[in-house]
Amino acid sequence: MPLEMQTPLSALSGVGPKRAAALADRGIATVADLMFNLPLHYQDWRSRTPLTELKPSTFAVVEGRLVGFKERPMRGMRWRRMATAWLEGAGGGRIRVVWFNLPAYMKGRMPEGERVVMHGRVGDAPDRGLKIIHPEVYPLDSGAPPAVRPVYGLPAEIGQRVYAGLVAQALAALGGRIEGAMPAALRAQAGVMALGEALRMLHQPPADADPAKFEAGDSAAHFALAFDEMFAFQLAMGIDRMRAARRIGARMDAPAKLTARLLETLPFAPTRAQLRAIDEIGADLARTHPMNRLLMGDVGSGKTLVALWAALRAAESGWQVAMMAPTELLAEQHYRSFMALCGALGVPAALLLGKTPPSERARTLRLLASGAIPVVFGTHALIQEGVALRSLGLAVIDEQHRFGVFDRARLKALGPSAHVLLMTATPIPRSLALTLLANLDISALDEMPPGRTPVVTEIFTEDRIGEVDLIVRAELEAGRRAYYIVPLIEGEEEGDERLSVAATAKRLGAGPLGGFKIGTLHGRMRPADKERAMREFRDGALDVLVSTTVVEVGIDVPEASVIVVIAAERYGLAQLHQLRGRVGRGAAASRCCLVVSRENDARARLDKRLEVMVRATSGAEVARADLELRGPGDLLGARQSGALPLRFADFIRDGRLIEQARAMAESWLKRDPSLELPDSAGARAALLRMLDFGFSLGDIG
C-alpha cells in the first residue's frame, strides 16, 4: 500500500509500538504529523573549530580521531552508562569526550580509531582542561555529515538520527505526492514553491542554507508553508460566510418595552461603549440571519450589562435565552445580576448547576422544555443530557475560550436558529481579531464605567517581599482583601517550595499577615472545595486568598484592593492583565505587585513584558504590546478549546501574505464554491487537517 499523508507512523520501517506510542504522546501519529513537525533548530556542520581554539560554554563542530573509548556504570545510578573517550586533532591537541547515559544507537557502534566529526557543548573538565559533553558523532569513513543538520523537539525515546531517518523515508516514499491547499495555478500565480518541495528543504536543508534564517523562519520554504496554511484558513472562513448567509435566525423585533425600562431604571449611567454594543447587538437580533458576535472588554468594562440587555431583548420577543459560564460562582453572579436588574420587570429566570438538587433540577427542566422559563443561567450543566429548551433564540457564552469547541456547539444545538454572543476579557488587538475572526462581528468595550480607579502596577524584586507584605497588611487593616498568586501548588514540581500555594500561605500566616484569615485555591482541589474557597473570599470569611492562576476567571470582589503575583516573570502579558483585573473593581485605589524571582532579577528588569504592565492600563494596550513582543500566541485559548491552528503564519511579518491569501481564497470560491473540482482536492484535504487539529469554524457549528 503506497504511503499517504494520513498513513499511521507504524507503517514506516523502524517504528514499533514503543516508538509509535512515544511519538503519539507528542501529537505525532501520522505521516502528515511527521512532516509538519518542523525542526526547532539548525546546526551548522560546515565550519570546524580547531581543538586548540575551543572555549567553554559554547557549541562547536570538531574533527579528529576517536581513541581510548571506555564505558562504565554511573555512580549512584548503575542502570545508566557513562562513556568517555579522547578526540585527537589533526593539527595537534586533544580533548576529552563524555557521554552521560550513552544513547542506545551508539552502544557497541562507537567508531574507535576512526576519523570523526562531532558536534557538542564544550565544558570545563576536572583537570582544568576542557571536554565535549554528549556530542553527536559522524564517522567520516561512512560519508560527510549533512552541512546543515535539523534538530527536532522529540521525546527521550526517539533520537535525532532516528527521527531524521523516518522523515527521509517518508519523503522518499511520498515523492511528489505531497499536495498543498493551494491549487497549482494559484501557486504559480503567487510565485510560491510547492508544499512538498518546501517540506523537503526544511527537513533536508541544502548545503548553502543559512541556519540563522532557517531558524528564524525566514526562508522561501517557510513562506510557502505560511501561505498554504493561510489560504486554507481563508477558504474555511469563506465557506462559513457563505453557509451563514443561508441560515434563518430567530428574529427579535418585538416592541422594546422591557429593555427600554431596564436602561431607564439602571442605578448608573451606561458608558458610550456599552450603548454602542447594545445598538450593534440589537440590530443583529432584529435580522433574519443568526447573530455571531464577539463582545470583547476588560474585566470590569460592563460586558455583563450588555449580555443581560440582550437576554431581556430575546425574552421580550418571545424567545428563550441560555447563558453559560465556566464556573458555578460566575453563573450564580450572572443570575443574581439579572434578578437585581431585571427581576422587577417580571421576567422569570433559573439557575442550573451541577450541584442543583435532583428535584429542583427536574422542575427547572420541565419549565424550560415548556417555555415557561425564558432565561436560564448555568455551567456545563446546561448541555447535559435531558436539557431541552422549547424556543432557544440566544446563546450567551461567557469567557468563551474556557469551553471546548463541542461544548459551544452543544449549547447552540439546543436552538438551531439561535443567535450566539461570545464574551471574552482576553485582550485581543482589534485589527488581529478582524483578521483571525473574520466570521465574527466584534463589539469592543473600550472604556471603563465611571468610578473605577486605575490599578497601580509596581515591580518588586524578591528581596523586597517584606515590603510587599507590609503593603498588603495595610490594605487588610483598612478592611480590604488581597490575593497572592503563585505558580506552584506544592513545590515538588520544580523543587522550589517557596513558590507554592501551601508554603506561601504558611509563611504569611506565621509572619507578616498573622491574625488574618488566609485561604488557598488551586487546580487539584475538588470543584466543591474550590467553589467554597472563592465564596468565602467573596463573602469576607477570608481576608487573603493564596492561589494559582485558577482565580483568573472568578468572582466580583469589590473589597479586593491588592494582588501580589509571585514569580511574575513566568506569566504572559495577557495572563498578567487578567490577574490584575481581579482588583480595582471597587471605589478604593488598588495595587498590583509583580514580584520577580531572585535568579531572574537581571533578566526581568530588562523584560519588556513587565515594563508594559507598569505602563499600560487597558487591555487594548496590553494586547498590542503582546502581539509585538511574541506574536498572537494562544490568544483565544488552548488547542483543545478551539484555538486557531495557525502554526506557520506570522501575524506581524506576514500582513501582506494574509491579505493576498484572503483575496485568492475568495476568488477560488467564486470559481469552485463547493471545492468539487479536481484542482481543489488539496484544499479539501487541508481543511480536514485543520478540523483534526482542533479548528472550529467561526460560528461554532
C-alpha positions as a printed Julia matrix, in Angstrom:
701×3 Matrix{Float64}:
   0.0    0.0     0.0
   1.52   3.37   -1.01
   2.33   5.79    1.76
  -0.09   8.72    2.15
  -0.06  11.77    4.42
  -2.68  10.23    6.73
  -0.91   6.86    6.95
  -0.14   5.89   10.59
   3.55   6.12   11.52
   3.52   2.43   12.41
   3.62   1.76    8.65
   7.16   3.17    8.48
  10.14   0.89    8.84
  11.68   1.23   12.3
   8.52   2.38   14.09
   7.42  -0.26   16.54
   4.74   0.03   19.23
   7.07   1.75   21.73
   8.28   4.43   19.33
   4.78   4.91   17.91
   3.38   5.49   21.42
   6.17   7.92   22.34
   5.59   9.98   19.19
   1.8    9.84   19.57
   2.18  11.39   23.05
   3.75  14.38   21.27
   0.89  14.57   18.77
   2.88  12.84   16.01
   0.73   9.93   14.87
   0.6   10.14   11.07
   2.98  10.85    8.21
   1.46  14.36    7.97
   2.26  14.96   11.66
   5.82  13.78   10.96
   6.18  16.16    8.0
   4.72  19.2     9.72
   6.76  18.77   12.91
   9.43  21.18   11.75
  12.94  21.39   13.26
  13.34  23.69   16.26
  16.99  24.47   15.47
  19.56  24.02   12.73
  23.2   23.13   13.39
  25.9   24.34   11.02
  28.4   21.48   10.49
  30.32  23.22    7.7
  32.97  25.07    9.71
  35.23  23.12   12.1
  36.83  24.68   15.18
  40.44  23.62   15.9
  40.74  21.85   19.28
  43.21  24.47   20.43
  40.63  27.28   19.93
  37.71  25.78   21.86
  36.06  27.87   24.58
  33.85  26.66   27.46
  30.05  27.15   27.38
  29.89  27.14   23.58
  28.72  24.62   20.98
  31.31  23.56   18.44
  31.91  21.25   15.48
  35.28  19.49   15.74
  37.12  16.88   13.72
  39.73  14.3    14.75
  40.45  10.69   15.58
  38.44   9.0    18.36
  40.61   6.94   20.74
  40.57   5.46   24.27
  36.82   4.73   24.4
  35.63   3.41   27.81
  32.21   2.7    29.28
  31.16   2.2    32.93
  28.09   2.43   35.19
  27.45   5.89   36.65
  27.94   6.35   40.39
  24.65   6.08   42.28
  22.78   5.24   39.04
  24.21   1.91   37.95
  21.43   1.43   35.41
  22.86   4.36   33.41
  26.1    4.07   31.45
  28.76   6.78   31.26
  31.19   6.69   28.35
  34.42   8.62   27.82
  36.96   8.89   25.01
  39.58  11.23   23.6
  39.45  13.18   20.36
  42.87  13.83   18.81
  43.03  16.71   16.34
  44.95  16.53   13.07
  46.74  19.79   13.88
  47.63  18.74   17.4
  45.87  18.83   20.74
  43.27  16.54   22.16
  40.12  16.87   24.26
  38.11  14.53   26.47
  34.68  13.48   25.22
  31.92  12.47   27.68
  28.52  10.85   27.24
  26.16  10.6    30.22
  23.81   7.69   29.59
  25.18   6.71   26.19
  22.45   6.76   23.5
  21.2    3.31   22.57
  22.05   3.7    18.87
  25.72   4.3    19.77
  26.22   1.31   22.06
  28.61  -1.19   20.5
  28.95   1.02   17.38
  31.45   3.62   18.52
  33.96   4.23   15.65
  37.1    3.98   17.81
  40.29   4.67   15.9
  38.42   6.32   13.03
  38.3    9.93   11.92
  35.03  11.54   13.01
  33.18  14.84   13.09
  31.45  15.82   16.35
  29.0   18.48   17.43
  28.54  19.15   21.13
  28.78  21.56   24.04
  32.2   22.49   25.36
  32.54  22.43   29.15
  35.2   22.62   31.84
  36.9   19.36   32.79
  38.05  18.45   36.36
  41.72  18.69   35.3
  41.22  22.38   34.39
  41.08  21.44   30.76
  38.03  21.2    28.51
  35.67  18.44   27.49
  32.94  17.97   24.91
  29.7   16.85   26.51
  27.32  14.36   24.9
  28.29  15.05   21.27
  26.72  13.71   18.11
  29.29  11.63   16.2
  29.6   11.12   12.42
  32.35   8.71   11.16
  33.94  10.26    8.08
  34.55   6.81    6.6
  30.78   6.49    6.0
  30.48   9.85    4.24
  30.37  13.51    5.2
  27.71  14.66    7.69
  24.95  16.99    6.45
  26.13  20.56    6.02
  23.15  21.95    7.96
  21.55  19.49   10.35
  17.98  19.89   11.64
  17.31  19.41   15.36
  13.8   18.43   16.43
  11.86  18.61   19.68
  11.44  14.92   20.45
  10.56  12.52   23.27
  13.52  10.91   25.03
  12.8    7.56   23.35
  13.43   8.96   19.85
  16.91  10.07   18.8
  17.56  12.87   16.34
  19.03  10.48   13.76
  16.13   8.08   14.13
  13.62  10.86   13.51
  15.57  12.29   10.57
  15.64   8.78    9.11
  11.86   8.48    9.41
  11.42  11.83    7.68
  13.78  10.79    4.87
  11.89   7.51    4.49
   8.56   9.34    4.24
   9.86  11.96    1.78
  11.26   9.25   -0.47
   8.02   7.24   -0.4
   5.74  10.24   -0.96
   7.79  11.65   -3.82
   5.87  14.48   -5.47
   2.53  13.45   -3.94
   2.59  15.97   -1.07
  -0.31  18.17   -2.02
  -0.89  21.64   -0.57
  -4.13  23.54   -0.15
  -3.37  25.95   -2.98
  -4.24  24.77   -6.48
  -1.18  24.62   -8.75
  -2.4   27.5   -10.92
  -2.75  29.84   -7.93
   0.59  28.76   -6.5
   2.31  29.55   -9.78
   0.5   32.9    -9.94
   1.75  33.8    -6.44
   5.28  32.51   -7.14
   5.19  30.13   -4.16
   7.11  26.85   -4.15
   5.24  23.55   -3.92
   4.46  22.25   -0.44
   6.46  19.03   -0.94
   9.5   20.98   -2.11
   9.2   23.31    0.9
   8.99  20.43    3.38
  11.99  18.71    1.81
  14.03  21.9     2.07
  13.15  22.39    5.74
  13.86  18.79    6.76
  16.89  18.33    4.48
  18.41  21.8     4.09
  20.68  22.35    1.08
  24.41  22.76    1.65
  24.2   26.52    1.09
  21.34  27.09    3.57
  21.66  29.85    6.15
  20.95  28.19    9.55
  20.12  31.52   11.2
  17.49  32.36    8.57
  16.01  28.87    8.7
  15.82  29.02   12.48
  14.11  32.42   12.3
  11.54  31.09    9.82
  12.86  33.45    7.15
  13.1   31.26    4.05
  11.15  30.65    0.86
  10.13  27.27    2.28
   8.69  28.82    5.43
   6.85  31.38    3.31
   5.33  28.57    1.24
   4.03  26.78    4.35
   2.63  30.02    5.8
   0.91  30.94    2.52
  -0.59  27.48    2.07
  -1.86  27.42    5.66
  -3.36  30.9     5.46
  -5.01  30.07    2.13
  -6.69  27.04    3.76
  -7.77  29.15    6.72
  -9.26  31.84    4.49
 -11.06  29.15    2.48
 -12.64  27.91    5.72
 -13.7   31.44    6.58
 -15.15  31.99    3.13
 -17.11  28.73    3.16
 -18.51  29.58    6.57
 -19.56  33.05    5.44
 -21.49  31.53    2.54
 -23.06  28.94    4.83
 -24.09  31.55    7.41
 -25.75  33.69    4.74
 -28.16  30.82    4.01
 -29.31  30.29    7.61
 -32.54  31.65    9.05
 -32.23  33.13   12.53
 -34.62  33.85   15.39
 -35.95  37.3    14.54
 -36.35  39.58   17.57
 -38.21  42.71   16.57
 -40.98  42.98   19.19
 -41.56  46.41   20.81
 -38.62  47.2    23.09
 -40.65  47.88   26.22
 -38.73  45.88   28.84
 -35.26  46.74   27.52
 -36.16  50.43   27.45
 -37.32  50.22   31.08
 -34.09  48.43   32.02
 -31.94  51.24   30.67
 -34.21  53.88   32.26
 -34.1   52.3    35.73
 -30.38  51.44   35.9
 -28.74  52.78   39.09
 -25.83  54.02   36.94
 -25.3   55.51   33.51
 -24.07  53.06   30.84
 -20.87  54.02   29.04
 -20.91  55.09   25.42
 -19.17  51.82   24.55
 -21.92  49.8    26.25
 -24.64  51.72   24.43
 -22.8   51.25   21.13
 -22.54  47.48   21.75
 -26.24  47.33   22.7
 -27.16  49.07   19.42
 -24.99  46.66   17.41
 -26.43  43.58   19.11
 -30.0   44.89   18.86
 -29.6   45.39   15.11
 -28.25  41.83   14.76
 -31.12  40.32   16.74
 -33.67  42.03   14.52
 -32.27  40.49   11.34
 -33.27  37.19    9.77
 -29.76  35.7     9.91
 -28.27  34.38   13.17
 -26.0   36.77   15.02
 -22.47  35.55   15.57
 -20.82  38.28   17.65
 -17.85  38.52   20.0
 -18.14  41.02   22.86
 -14.61  41.99   23.97
 -13.8   44.09   27.0
 -11.54  44.32   30.01
 -12.61  42.84   33.3
 -14.99  45.42   34.77
 -15.83  47.11   31.45
 -19.51  46.17   31.7
 -19.91  43.14   29.43
 -22.49  41.63   31.8
 -24.93  44.52   31.43
 -24.73  44.25   27.64
 -25.35  40.49   27.8
 -28.28  40.92   30.18
 -29.79  43.55   27.88
 -29.51  41.04   25.0
 -31.13  38.34   27.15
 -34.01  40.66   28.03
 -34.42  41.66   24.37
 -34.75  37.99   23.41
 -37.21  37.3    26.24
 -39.48  40.23   25.4
 -39.52  38.97   21.8
 -40.83  35.58   22.91
 -37.59  33.6    22.77
 -35.57  31.75   25.41
 -32.0   32.5    26.45
 -29.22  30.28   27.84
 -26.11  31.89   29.34
 -23.22  29.52   30.07
 -20.31  30.44   32.35
 -17.16  28.41   33.16
 -17.66  28.29   36.95
 -20.65  27.92   39.26
 -19.77  31.14   41.08
 -19.68  33.11   37.85
 -23.0   31.59   36.74
 -24.5   32.48   40.15
 -23.12  36.0    39.81
 -24.77  36.47   36.4
 -28.06  35.07   37.74
 -28.01  37.44   40.74
 -27.18  40.39   38.47
 -30.1   39.55   36.19
 -32.52  39.23   39.1
 -31.29  42.51   40.61
 -31.63  44.44   37.34
 -34.46  42.61   35.56
 -36.35  40.76   38.29
 -38.76  43.64   38.83
 -39.64  43.56   35.12
 -41.44  40.23   35.59
 -39.1   38.02   33.56
 -38.59  34.62   35.27
 -35.07  33.18   35.31
 -33.5   29.95   36.56
 -30.07  28.72   37.62
 -28.92  25.26   36.55
 -25.69  23.95   38.1
 -24.06  20.61   38.67
 -24.92  20.87   42.36
 -28.6   21.69   41.73
 -30.69  19.19   43.8
 -32.4   16.5    41.65
 -35.93  17.62   42.47
 -35.17  21.26   41.68
 -33.32  20.25   38.52
 -36.28  18.15   37.32
 -38.69  21.05   37.91
 -36.38  23.51   36.09
 -36.01  21.15   33.12
 -39.81  20.81   32.83
 -40.3   24.58   32.86
 -37.51  25.11   30.31
 -38.96  22.46   27.99
 -42.4   24.07   28.21
 -41.03  27.57   27.61
 -42.29  28.85   30.99
 -38.77  29.98   31.97
 -37.39  32.35   29.35
 -33.85  32.84   30.79
 -31.54  30.21   32.28
 -28.01  30.62   33.63
 -25.62  27.77   34.24
 -22.37  25.94   33.65
 -21.75  22.73   31.68
 -24.97  21.56   33.35
 -26.82  23.39   30.55
 -25.52  20.97   27.93
 -26.03  17.72   29.85
 -28.43  15.03   28.72
 -32.06  15.83   29.4
 -31.79  19.6    28.93
 -34.16  20.92   26.25
 -35.46  24.42   25.56
 -38.68  24.94   23.66
 -37.5   28.01   21.73
 -33.86  28.94   22.29
 -33.24  32.22   20.49
 -29.99  33.4    22.12
 -26.96  31.53   23.46
 -24.51  33.61   25.51
 -21.13  32.08   26.35
 -19.01  33.92   28.9
 -15.22  33.52   28.82
 -15.8   31.52   25.66
 -12.19  30.28   25.38
 -12.75  28.28   28.59
 -15.13  25.99   26.75
 -14.23  23.43   24.13
 -15.46  23.54   20.57
 -18.01  20.81   21.2
 -19.3   22.44   24.4
 -20.14  25.56   22.44
 -21.65  23.55   19.62
 -23.86  21.55   22.04
 -25.24  24.75   23.56
 -26.06  26.16   20.14
 -27.63  22.83   19.15
 -30.37  23.48   21.73
 -31.71  26.01   19.23
 -30.53  25.72   15.59
 -31.76  29.21   14.73
 -30.32  30.81   17.86
 -28.14  33.89   17.85
 -24.73  33.5    19.52
 -23.0   36.08   21.71
 -19.49  35.18   22.84
 -17.84  37.17   25.63
 -14.17  37.41   26.48
 -11.9   39.51   28.67
  -8.81  38.17   26.87
  -7.12  41.23   25.34
  -7.02  40.82   21.55
  -5.95  43.66   19.24
  -9.0   44.63   17.19
  -7.02  44.52   13.94
  -5.86  40.99   14.68
  -9.34  39.9    15.72
 -10.75  41.22   12.45
  -8.15  39.18   10.57
  -8.42  35.94   12.53
 -12.07  36.07   13.47
 -13.36  37.19   10.1
 -16.63  35.33   10.65
 -17.42  37.06   13.92
 -18.79  40.55   14.24
 -16.97  42.31   17.05
 -18.18  44.73   19.69
 -15.43  46.21   21.83
 -16.0   47.86   25.22
 -13.05  50.22   25.12
 -13.91  52.44   28.11
 -14.47  51.69   31.77
 -17.57  52.69   33.78
 -17.15  55.81   35.92
 -15.95  55.22   39.47
 -13.35  52.61   38.51
  -9.95  53.55   39.88
  -7.0   52.53   37.67
  -4.83  49.83   39.24
  -1.27  50.96   40.0
   1.23  48.29   38.95
   4.7   48.07   40.51
   7.64  45.68   40.1
   9.48  44.35   43.18
  12.5   42.09   43.33
  12.17  39.05   45.56
  14.38  40.52   48.28
  11.68  43.21   48.79
   8.89  40.73   49.55
   8.73  42.06   53.13
   7.87  45.49   51.76
   5.12  43.93   49.64
   3.72  42.09   52.66
   3.51  45.38   54.58
   1.56  46.95   51.7
  -0.88  44.05   51.86
  -1.19  44.25   55.65
  -2.06  47.94   55.45
  -4.86  47.14   52.99
  -6.2   44.36   55.22
  -6.14  46.62   58.28
  -8.25  49.1    56.28
 -10.9   46.39   55.87
  -9.99  45.32   52.35
  -8.87  41.97   50.9
  -5.9   40.62   48.98
  -4.81  37.95   46.52
  -1.4   36.25   46.37
  -0.79  34.4    43.08
   1.96  31.74   42.97
   2.99  29.39   40.14
   3.15  26.06   42.0
   0.74  24.05   44.12
   3.1   22.21   46.45
   6.58  22.94   45.17
   7.62  19.43   44.3
   7.01  20.1    40.61
  10.18  22.16   40.28
  11.77  21.67   43.67
  11.03  25.24   44.73
   8.67  25.16   47.68
   8.8   28.92   48.27
   6.74  29.4    45.08
   3.96  27.07   46.2
   0.46  27.76   47.5
   1.0   25.78   50.7
   4.35  27.35   51.63
   3.17  30.9    50.85
   0.01  30.52   52.94
   2.06  29.1    55.81
   4.66  31.91   55.59
   2.03  34.64   55.55
   0.01  33.16   58.41
   3.06  32.61   60.61
   4.55  36.03   59.98
   3.54  39.23   58.17
  -0.21  38.54   57.95
  -0.64  36.73   61.24
  -4.12  37.23   62.7
  -5.83  37.48   59.32
  -7.84  34.65   57.77
  -5.94  33.08   54.87
  -7.4   30.58   52.39
  -5.93  28.62   49.49
  -7.12  27.78   45.99
  -5.57  25.61   43.27
  -6.46  23.28   40.41
  -6.08  19.99   42.31
  -8.83  20.84   44.77
 -12.22  19.25   44.32
 -14.67  21.54   42.49
 -16.8   21.9    45.63
 -13.74  22.94   47.67
 -12.69  25.48   45.04
 -16.18  26.97   44.96
 -16.21  27.14   48.78
 -12.85  28.95   48.93
 -13.92  31.56   46.37
 -17.3   32.02   48.04
 -15.69  32.51   51.47
 -13.31  35.09   50.0
 -16.17  36.87   48.27
 -18.29  36.93   51.4
 -15.48  38.11   53.7
 -14.91  34.88   55.65
 -11.35  35.01   54.23
  -9.13  38.1    54.11
  -6.44  36.68   51.84
  -6.67  34.14   49.03
  -3.41  32.4    48.07
  -3.98  30.83   44.67
  -2.58  29.64   41.39
  -3.98  31.22   38.23
  -7.27  29.31   38.58
  -8.55  32.55   40.13
  -8.11  34.26   36.74
 -11.75  33.76   35.84
 -13.57  34.24   39.08
 -15.9   36.41   41.0
 -16.52  40.08   41.53
 -14.96  41.07   44.87
 -15.04  44.88   45.09
 -13.32  44.73   48.51
 -10.15  43.17   46.99
  -7.7   46.04   46.52
  -4.29  44.4    46.13
  -2.95  41.43   44.19
   0.59  40.09   44.54
   1.94  37.95   41.69
   4.95  35.91   42.8
   7.49  34.92   40.09
   5.75  37.33   37.71
   8.34  36.66   35.0
   6.71  33.24   34.46
   3.45  34.65   33.12
   2.45  36.08   29.76
   1.18  39.61   29.33
  -2.43  38.64   28.71
  -2.41  36.43   31.79
  -0.89  39.16   33.97
  -3.52  41.6    32.74
  -6.3   39.12   33.53
  -4.89  38.62   37.02
  -4.61  42.38   37.57
  -8.3   42.6    36.67
  -9.17  40.78   39.9
  -8.66  44.09   41.76
  -9.76  47.64   41.04
 -13.41  46.6    40.98
 -14.45  48.89   43.82
 -14.03  52.55   44.7
 -10.75  52.07   46.66
  -7.38  52.66   44.99
  -5.88  49.29   44.07
  -2.38  47.91   43.5
  -0.82  45.06   41.56
   2.59  44.0    42.89
   4.7   41.96   40.45
   7.43  40.12   42.36
  10.41  38.96   40.29
  12.33  35.84   41.32
  15.86  36.33   42.61
  17.57  34.29   39.91
  15.7   36.23   37.24
  16.31  39.73   38.57
  18.77  40.87   35.9
  16.77  39.46   33.0
  13.39  40.54   34.29
  14.49  44.12   34.94
  15.02  44.31   31.21
  11.89  42.32   30.44
   9.71  44.49   28.23
   6.63  42.48   29.21
   6.78  43.67   32.8
   7.55  47.23   31.74
   4.38  47.1    29.64
   2.34  46.07   32.67
   3.54  49.14   34.58
   2.82  51.47   31.68
  -0.35  50.01   30.14
  -3.68  50.13   31.92
  -6.07  48.89   29.21
  -6.42  45.51   27.6
  -6.01  47.08   24.16
  -2.57  48.46   25.08
  -1.55  45.13   26.62
  -2.76  43.21   23.56
  -0.85  45.41   21.12
   2.34  45.02   23.14
   1.82  41.27   23.49
   1.4   40.93   19.74
   4.55  42.93   19.05
   6.61  41.01   21.6
   5.58  37.43   20.93
   3.07  37.24   18.07
  -0.53  36.1    18.51
   0.34  33.02   20.58
  -2.64  31.42   22.26
  -4.93  34.45   22.25
  -8.17  32.54   22.32
  -7.35  29.54   24.44
  -5.65  26.17   24.18
  -5.78  23.94   21.14
  -8.46  21.71   22.65
 -10.58  24.77   23.36
 -10.9   25.7    19.71
  -7.85  27.9    19.2
  -6.8   28.62   15.63
  -4.28  26.04   14.36
  -2.05  28.51   12.55
   1.48  27.29   13.09
   3.44  28.94   10.3
   1.96  32.39    9.59
   3.41  35.36   11.47
   0.73  37.97   12.03
   3.14  40.87   12.2
   5.56  39.92    9.45
   3.02  38.34    7.11
   0.37  41.05    6.89
   0.54  41.26    3.1
   0.54  37.47    2.83
  -2.71  37.3     4.83
  -4.38  39.89    2.59
  -3.2   38.11   -0.55
  -4.29  34.68    0.72
  -7.75  36.0     1.56
  -8.19  37.57   -1.88
  -7.05  34.36   -3.59
  -9.32  32.19   -1.42
 -12.35  34.37   -2.19
 -11.51  34.25   -5.9
 -11.2   30.46   -5.86
 -14.5   30.01   -4.0
 -16.29  32.03   -6.7
 -14.91  29.53   -9.19
 -15.48  26.39   -7.09
 -17.75  27.17   -4.08
 -18.13  23.5    -3.08
 -14.45  22.6    -3.7
 -15.56  19.82   -6.03
 -13.09  20.38   -8.88
 -10.07  18.04   -9.13
  -7.79  21.07   -8.57
  -9.48  21.58   -5.15
  -8.5   18.15   -3.8
  -5.59  19.59   -1.83
  -7.81  22.31   -0.37
 -10.34  19.72    0.82
  -7.59  17.67    2.46
  -6.12  20.76    4.12
  -9.49  21.73    5.62
  -9.86  18.23    7.04
  -6.4   18.51    8.62
  -7.39  21.81   10.23
 -10.52  20.23   11.7
  -8.44  17.31   13.01
  -6.11  19.81   14.67
  -8.99  21.3    16.66
 -10.08  24.19   14.45
 -13.74  25.17   14.51
 -15.38  27.46   12.02
 -16.36  30.88   13.25
 -19.95  30.15   14.11
 -19.07  27.07   16.21
 -21.42  24.77   14.47
